[in-house]
Amino acid sequence: MLDKAPNGKVSDLLNALDKALSAGEVERTVDLFQTDCYWRDLVTFTWNIKTMEGKEQVRDMLKARLADTRPSNWKIADGEDASEADGITESWIQFETEAARGFGHMRLKDGRIWTLLTTMSELKGHEERLGFDRPMGAKHGAERNRTTWKEDREAEARELGYSRQPYCVIVGGGQGGIALAARLRQLNVPTIIVEKNERPGDSWRKRYKSLCLHDPVWYDHLPYLPFPRNWPVFSPKDKIGDWLEMYTKVMELNYWGSTECKKATYDENSREWTVVVQRDGKEIVLKPKQLVLATGMSAKPNMPKFEGMDIFKGDQHHSSQHPGPDKYKNSKAVVIGSNNSAHDICAALWEAGADVTMVQRSSTHVVRSDSLMELGLAALYSEQAVQAGMTTAKADLIFASLPYKILHEFQIPVYNAIRERDADYYKRLEKAGFLLDYGDDDSGLFMKYLRRGSGYYIDVGASELVANGSIKLKSGVDVKKLTEHSVILSDGTELPADLVVYATGYGSMNGWAADLISKEVADKVGKVWGLGSNTTKDPGPWEGEQRNMWKPTQQEGLWFHGGNLHQSRHYSQFLSLQLKARMEGIPTPVYGLQNVHHLS
Ligand SMILES: Cc1cc2nc3c(=O)[nH]c(=O)nc-3n(C[C@H](O)[C@H](O)[C@H](O)COP(=O)(O)OP(=O)(O)OC[C@H]3O[C@@H](n4cnc5c(N)ncnc54)[C@H](O)[C@@H]3O)c2cc1C
């Protein structure tokens, strides 16, 4: 029989929360929280993406935001039951605010709130037309001079950006821009995506030939339109490109391909952007209220500068420009770097018959794809999870409910288990000279991704080639200089080279703001990405959330969107609601706007 006790505990707590909040009693509300509590809010109370850590921060936020948030109707979410394990009672919850309906998740410890996640599902009066409310499509009846769906779409394409201005311009039509535009379309926010490539999906198509997604299909769905059940676990890059192109079309997005954003300036008086774009050779000026840079966090190449690059006679390029191995079958190739791109490119060059050396300057975290899938992702994103009733939306919310401050504590045991399981494998890699790490605090891949977005390889085969010497390795060294036909390393080794690939990663997204807007605006908003964890490449102070992503920045009307497919899917919901609220003139007082501590 179902144990009702957890439901009772959660309901009692939610009733008390409801009463205290409705009465505007901050202290009584704060009393319902544990001392070491976390309240992560995605837009409902804070109009921000913000984690309150500890009672003091919860109190401060409520003092600032309770009066006009006017939350009510807290209850266990419809159709859900609370559950209990290891002294933690947890439940899906729902609630309302003055402006919106919310969904969330709560964990109780000793009868008090330990973690609370509150997320905005929809704005009241601006609900998406879904299910029972889906559009009719056909216009039944008889009407003179009626227009068809196709004619309406053609008229929109003719007018938007010319005789009628979009409310929002998204620069960058990769998966991030596309997912956000799909949500904005459903919310009736007139939007244009500006993309310098010709077709949606080109940012994947143009990457090196051998690339397949490193994340599995369950993690990668786009909003509204999940991949079909026969979709491969790891999408080949051109296949994901085609999916994005199809998605853009069927989701009716206003996608301006072959269009480059040249310049954007913000007028603080009219609170409007002037965005100059070049479309098919013609300059067009757009005047949106909101500008989203979805220009890619793995898109602004970090190109090193080494002495002798100007005299090197072979081919040299950043990994983002690497065409694939076909041209280099019998070449001597040197790949600088030891993360994902470096490994993929080395393996493809080796497969083609090239003589390949990887140059590893500092340690890298490597994790076998199988182990990551089974121990890292399977509980939320796997076929087993799907069969056990897990939905993508719930998986995303469970993930979101784990506060960043303690996320590493959940990750360390996972990576300890992986290290134990794959001990021989790691030993062989070390024996080959490969410098391994597991993150500064042994918390592994996902924390590295959130903190610095780099420093790892998800092994899909190249590590065996490193371990058995097929890919030659020079580790613990840097490049000293290039000569006409070789790379000289800091230990004096000379590597003859016909090809040098710089797999040296990507820069912060505010570099895009500097390029397109101004250095002043880029500095005003500061570094993009990272948590302030005070670990390598993620300097403190602690921020509690990802810097500048999906939330208001220090520059009014400027937003950053992107990340992996999971993040693009999940956070596009909250960014689209923030934009919609502004378009509708709903007050959006931002609580806890992030301060800037680092410029890049
Ligand atoms: C080798 C590699 C493997 C990866 N594997 C995975 C994976 O398995 N799973 C995953 O989720 N992510 C993966 N990523 C991360 C990947 O970069 C992102 O998930 C994805 O590309 C991000 O999408 P995006 O839309 O944010 O950016 P992008 O896909 O980089 O798109 C940005 C777009 O902005 C356009 N643009 C830039 N400037 C302008 C301008 N001025 N005017 C007009 N257009 C402009 C660019 O042309 C580009 O199309 C990988 C990245 C790399 C490099």
The ligand as an SDF file (V2000), in Angstrom:
LIG
                    3D

 53 58  0  0  0  0  0  0  0  0999 V2000
   33.8730   19.6460  -30.9650 C   0  0  0  0  0  0  0  0  0  0  0  0
   32.6680   19.9910  -30.1920 C   0  0  0  0  0  0  0  0  0  0  0  0
   31.8110   18.9810  -29.7240 C   0  0  0  0  0  0  0  0  0  0  0  0
   30.6800   19.2840  -29.0140 C   0  0  0  0  0  0  0  0  0  0  0  0
   29.8350   18.2920  -28.5980 N   0  0  0  0  0  0  0  0  0  0  0  0
   28.6720   18.5970  -27.9740 C   0  0  0  0  0  0  0  0  0  0  0  0
   27.7060   17.6330  -27.6200 C   0  0  0  0  0  0  0  0  0  0  0  0
   27.9130   16.4460  -27.7840 O   0  0  0  0  0  0  0  0  0  0  0  0
   26.5520   18.0150  -27.0550 N   0  0  0  0  0  0  0  0  0  0  0  0
   26.2870   19.3150  -26.8520 C   0  0  0  0  0  0  0  0  0  0  0  0
   25.2010   19.6170  -26.3750 O   0  0  0  0  0  0  0  0  0  0  0  0
   27.1920   20.2670  -27.1470 N   0  0  0  0  0  0  0  0  0  0  0  0
   28.3680   19.9360  -27.6910 C   0  0  0  0  0  0  0  0  0  0  0  0
   29.2850   20.9050  -28.0050 N   0  0  0  0  0  0  0  0  0  0  0  0
   29.1060   22.2220  -27.5600 C   0  0  0  0  0  0  0  0  0  0  0  0
   28.4920   22.9540  -28.7180 C   0  0  0  0  0  0  0  0  0  0  0  0
   29.3180   23.9990  -29.1340 O   0  0  0  0  0  0  0  0  0  0  0  0
   27.2580   23.5100  -28.3210 C   0  0  0  0  0  0  0  0  0  0  0  0
   26.3980   22.6040  -27.7050 O   0  0  0  0  0  0  0  0  0  0  0  0
   26.5070   24.1190  -29.4730 C   0  0  0  0  0  0  0  0  0  0  0  0
   27.1980   24.3140  -30.6540 O   0  0  0  0  0  0  0  0  0  0  0  0
   26.1010   25.3820  -28.9110 C   0  0  0  0  0  0  0  0  0  0  0  0
   25.1120   25.8740  -29.6880 O   0  0  0  0  0  0  0  0  0  0  0  0
   24.9300   27.4070  -29.7750 P   0  0  0  0  0  0  0  0  0  0  0  0
   23.7330   27.6460  -30.5880 O   0  0  0  0  0  0  0  0  0  0  0  0
   24.9770   28.0080  -28.4180 O   0  0  0  0  0  0  0  0  0  0  0  0
   26.2500   27.9030  -30.5100 O   0  0  0  0  0  0  0  0  0  0  0  0
   26.7880   27.5730  -31.9690 P   0  0  0  0  0  0  0  0  0  0  0  0
   26.3310   26.2770  -32.4680 O   0  0  0  0  0  0  0  0  0  0  0  0
   28.2490   27.8290  -31.8950 O   0  0  0  0  0  0  0  0  0  0  0  0
   26.0820   28.6780  -32.8470 O   0  0  0  0  0  0  0  0  0  0  0  0
   26.4430   30.0310  -32.8060 C   0  0  0  0  0  0  0  0  0  0  0  0
   26.0960   30.6230  -34.1460 C   0  0  0  0  0  0  0  0  0  0  0  0
   26.2990   32.0200  -34.1060 O   0  0  0  0  0  0  0  0  0  0  0  0
   26.6510   32.4240  -35.4110 C   0  0  0  0  0  0  0  0  0  0  0  0
   27.2400   33.7570  -35.3390 N   0  0  0  0  0  0  0  0  0  0  0  0
   28.3020   34.1660  -34.6170 C   0  0  0  0  0  0  0  0  0  0  0  0
   28.5160   35.4810  -34.8200 N   0  0  0  0  0  0  0  0  0  0  0  0
   27.5780   35.9190  -35.6620 C   0  0  0  0  0  0  0  0  0  0  0  0
   27.2790   37.1880  -36.2460 C   0  0  0  0  0  0  0  0  0  0  0  0
   27.9980   38.2790  -35.9890 N   0  0  0  0  0  0  0  0  0  0  0  0
   26.2290   37.2900  -37.0780 N   0  0  0  0  0  0  0  0  0  0  0  0
   25.4710   36.1950  -37.3520 C   0  0  0  0  0  0  0  0  0  0  0  0
   25.7170   34.9700  -36.8530 N   0  0  0  0  0  0  0  0  0  0  0  0
   26.7550   34.8380  -35.9990 C   0  0  0  0  0  0  0  0  0  0  0  0
   27.6100   31.3510  -35.8550 C   0  0  0  0  0  0  0  0  0  0  0  0
   27.7150   31.3000  -37.2640 O   0  0  0  0  0  0  0  0  0  0  0  0
   26.9570   30.0960  -35.2720 C   0  0  0  0  0  0  0  0  0  0  0  0
   26.1510   29.4320  -36.2060 O   0  0  0  0  0  0  0  0  0  0  0  0
   30.4100   20.6170  -28.7340 C   0  0  0  0  0  0  0  0  0  0  0  0
   31.2630   21.6370  -29.2170 C   0  0  0  0  0  0  0  0  0  0  0  0
   32.3760   21.3340  -29.9350 C   0  0  0  0  0  0  0  0  0  0  0  0
   33.2610   22.4230  -30.4240 C   0  0  0  0  0  0  0  0  0  0  0  0
  1  2  1  0
  2  3  1  0
  2 52  2  0
  3  4  2  0
  4  5  1  0
  4 50  1  0
  5  6  2  0
  6  7  1  0
  6 13  1  0
  7  8  2  0
  7  9  1  0
  9 10  1  0
 10 11  2  0
 10 12  1  0
 12 13  2  0
 13 14  1  0
 14 15  1  0
 14 50  1  0
 15 16  1  0
 16 17  1  0
 16 18  1  0
 18 19  1  0
 18 20  1  0
 20 21  1  0
 20 22  1  0
 22 23  1  0
 23 24  1  0
 24 25  2  0
 24 26  1  0
 24 27  1  0
 27 28  1  0
 28 29  2  0
 28 30  1  0
 28 31  1  0
 31 32  1  0
 32 33  1  0
 33 34  1  0
 33 48  1  0
 34 35  1  0
 35 36  1  0
 35 46  1  0
 36 37  1  0
 36 45  1  0
 37 38  2  0
 38 39  1  0
 39 40  1  0
 39 45  2  0
 40 41  1  0
 40 42  2  0
 42 43  1  0
 43 44  2  0
 44 45  1  0
 46 47  1  0
 46 48  1  0
 48 49  1  0
 50 51  2  0
 51 52  1  0
 52 53  1  0
M  END
$$$$
